[in-house]
Amino acid sequence: MKIVIPDGDTLSLMKQQIIPVFRKYGEIICHGSTSPEETAAVIGDADAVLCNKTPITREVMEQCPNLKYIGLFATGYNNIDIPASQEKNIIVCNAGEYSTHAVVQHTFALLFSLAGNINQYHNAVQSGEWEQSPTFSYFPYPVHELYQKHFVVIGYGSIGRQVAKVADAFGMRVSVNTRSIPENCPFPLITQEDAFRTADMISIHCPLTEQTANLINQKTLSWMKPTAYLINTARGGIVCEQALADALNQDRLAGAGLDVLQNEPMSPHTPLKHAKHCLITPHIAWASVETRERLLQIVSRNLEAYLEGKPEHQVN
């Protein structure tokens, strides 16, 4: 069996571990990165592809007739043409739930930083402002409690469920907005419009689909309270960046914490780069050391299960 990894650099510290883990399954070829124009040639006559974000389009599949398996180093699979994979009997398996704890942690790191104005206070200390304060406690920037605030989770998969539990533990009033009705959900379900109109904090945990693309737009942002915060650790395409930047710069929203953007790496021209009260991290919510080690084992097990004729985590 010939296995190709087209984007090993996306796994960073794991890269040196990849080949030993997968060598037992066959010939393994690991590339650091691959442009969309090179993808078909890089895959070539491989039987399997293990990738993170490399787009595997219908055209790529048509040029790689030996391809029978795509294993994802990710939960999201919007980089794979799923209908084409079904037509061509190519099995696609993702790595579900590998990053749940890390993403939950990062979600609240962003929220805490915004609600507590942590960055502004750190900068104030570093610049000497506190040293010049006439009182022991220096608080020119507002700090807000999370307790009893209305926290809305959009999307109630494995990450959304855990985020809701943590918010509840902080004494927040949790509500859920999701397309499907979840079983045994202990929190009230609300409509999309009610979610935007009543939330003090909105945290996005839904996949990027035709229905959720640009979910955060001029209209939905206009429903939100000017004191509300928006957190997105899901997919950048869920947010219309210009609409969000306008809302922040016009003080129609208190702040936004984003780990994902429409274009990654971030374009220098994104309107959010210098938007007011906007905290951006470079898609790292998933990337803890422990999470990446877990991810490697899940992808390995998925490939093994496929070879045994019993695919796990199949998304198509």
N, C-alpha and C positions, 0 to 999 in steps of 0.2 A: 504494500500500500504506500502510495506517495502522498505526503501531507505537506501543504504549503501554508506558512503564516506570513501574510503580506505586510503586517504592521506591528512587528514585535516591539518597536520603540514606544508604542502607546502603553506598554506594560512596565516600562522603566526598570525598576530594580529587579523585576521578575525575569528579565530577558535572559540572564545567564542560567536560569533554572529551566527554561522552556525545553531545550533540546533533550537533556537527560530524561525529563518526564515523559516525553512523547516518542522517544526513540524506540521504545519497545513495541510500538504499534506499526512501525515501518520506517521508510525513508522520510526524514523531516528536513525541510528547507525553511529557514527563518530569515525574512527580510526585515530591515529596520522600518522602512516606510515604502509605500507604493502609491504613485499618483493614479487617478482614475484612468488615465490613458494607458498606463502600463499594466493594469490589473489582469487583463486577459492573458497577456504574454507571461506574466509572472506565475499565474496559476498553471497555465499550459495544460499538460496532460495529467495533472494531479487528480487523485481520487477524492481528496478531502481538503477543505480549507478551514483554518481556524483563524478568526479575525475579530477585531474589536469594532472599528468604525469604517473600514474599507467598504465602499459601496460595491455590492455584488448585484449587478443589474441583469436584465434579461439578455442584453447584448453580450455581457461577460459569460453568462451561462451558455449561450449559443456557441460561443467560441471555445468553450471548454467542455467537450462532450463526455469526458470521463468523470466529470464532477458528480458525485452522488451524496455528498455530506457537507454541510456547513455548520461548524460549531462556533458559537459566539462567546467571546470573552466579555460579555455584557448581558444585561437584562433586556434592554431595548433592542429591537430588531428592525427599526425603520430604515436601516441602510441595506436591507435585503429586499429584493423584489419577491415578495411572498407568493403572489399569484403565479409568477413565472416558475418559481421553485416547485409549486404544486403540479403545474403542467408537465414539468420535466422530471417529476419523481425524485427531486433532490430533498433530502431530509434536512431540516433546519432546527437546531436545538440551542436554546439560550441558557444562560446561567442565572436562573431565577433565585432571588432572595440572598445572593451572596453578599450584597452591600447594605442590607437593611440597617444594621446597627450603626454603621459609619455614616450613612446618609441622615438618619435620625439625629445623630450627634451634631452633624454639620448644620442641619436645619435650625437647631436651637442655638448653635454658635452664632449664626447670622442674626437670629432674632434677638438674642441677648446683646449683641453688639449694637444693634439699632436702638432697642428700647433703653439701653443704659448709656448710649452715646460713648461707648468705650473708646473708639478711635479718637474722638475729639478730646476726651480727657487724657488719653495717653499723650497726644501731641501737646496738650496744655502743660503737662508735667515736664515733658522733654524740653519745651521752650522756656521753662522757668516761670510760667504764670503762677503756679501754686506757691513758689518761693516768695512771691511778692504779695500774696494774699494777706489781708489784715486779720483774717480769721482762720481757725484751724481747718475748716471745711470749705472747700472751694467748689461751688456748683453753679456756674453760669449757664450750663447747658441742661435742658430738661432730662430727667430720668423718670421712666414710667414702670410701674409694677405690672407684672403679667396676671397677677391674681384677679379673678373675676372678669377678665377681659373675654370677649367673644372670639374664640379661635375656630376658624373654619378650615377643614381639610377638604381639598378638592381631589378626589381619587382615593379609593379605599382598598388598595391592594396591600401587599405585605408591609410596604413602607408607610403608607397612609395610616394603617391600623396602629402601627407602633408610635407614629408621631402623635396620633390622637390620644393614646394612652399616656404618653409623657406630658402632653399639654394638660390632661386631666389631673395628673399628679401635681402639677403646679397650681391647681385650683382654678384653672381656666374653664370657661363655659364652652364646651366643645360641641360643634355641629359638623355634619358630614354632607357633602354634595358629591354624588356619584351617579353615573348613568344606570347602573344595575343596582337592584336592592340587595344589600349584603345580608347574610344570615347572622343572627345573634349579634347585631350591632347595638352596643349599649348607648349610643349617642343618637340624638334626633337627626333625621334626614331632612334637608331643606332644599328648596329650589335654587337654581343658579342665581336668579335675580335676588332672592332673599339673602343668599350667601354674600353677594357683593354689597348689598345695601346695609346689612347688619353687622358685618365682621369688623372687629378691631384688628385682627390679624388673619390673613389668608395664606395658607401654605399649599403649594401645588405638588401633587404626587400622581398625576395621571399620565398615561402615555401620549406621545405625539401622534395624532391621527388626523384625518380630514375634519373630524368634528371638533378637535381641540386646538387645531392650528389657529394662532392669533386669538385664542380665547380671551386673553387679556388685551383689550383693544380700547379705542376711545369711548365706546358706549359703556362697556362694563366698568371701566375706570371711572366714568362719570357717576356711576352709582355708589362708589365707595366713599366712606367718610374721609375728610381731609386729615383726620388723626390716625388713619389706618396704616398698617404695614403689609407689604406683599413679599412673600418668600418663594423663590422658585429654585428647586434642586432637581427638577424633572428634565425637561427639554426646552432649549432656548426658543424653538419655533412656536411654543405656546404663547409667547409674549410678543406683541407688536412693540418693538423697541422705541420707535419714535413716539407713539402714543404714551408709553410709560415715561419717557424722558420729559415730554411736555407736562404731564401731570405732576411730576416731581419738581420741575423747574418753576411751575406756576403755583406751588404749594397746595395742590389739590390732593396730595398724598404725602403722608409723613415720612415714608422711607421705603426702600426696597432692598432686599438682600438676594443676590443672584449668584448661582454657581454655574449657570449655563447661559449661553448666548446663541443667537441665530447662526452666526459664523464663528467657528472655532478652528484655530486660534482666533482670538478677538481681532476684528478689523479695527485699525486706528480711527476709522470713520464712524464707528458705532455712536449713536447719539447718547448712549448711556455712559460713555467713558467719563465725562465730566458733569453728569447730571447731579443735581443737589440730593444729598441724603441717599446716595446709591452706593451700596457696598457690593463689590464684585470680587469673586474668587475664581481662579482659572480651572473650573471643572475638576475639583479635587475631592468632592464629597465622598466619592466611591473609593478613594485611593489610599486608605490606610494600609500599613504594612500587613496587618493581620487579614484585611479584606482581600488583598491581592494574592496572598498565600491560599486563602480559601477558594478564590476564583480559579486558580490553577488546578486545584484538586477537583473542582466541580466539572471543569471543561474536560479534564482527563477522564473522569468517570463517565461523562456523557458520550465521549468517543468510544470508550470501552463498551458501554451499553449498546451503542449502535452496532458495533462489530459483533456483539452477541445476538443481534437481531431483536433487541428489546429497547428501542430508543426511549430516553428519558428527557423531559423538558422540551418535547417537540412542540414548535409553535405553528407549524403548517400542517 
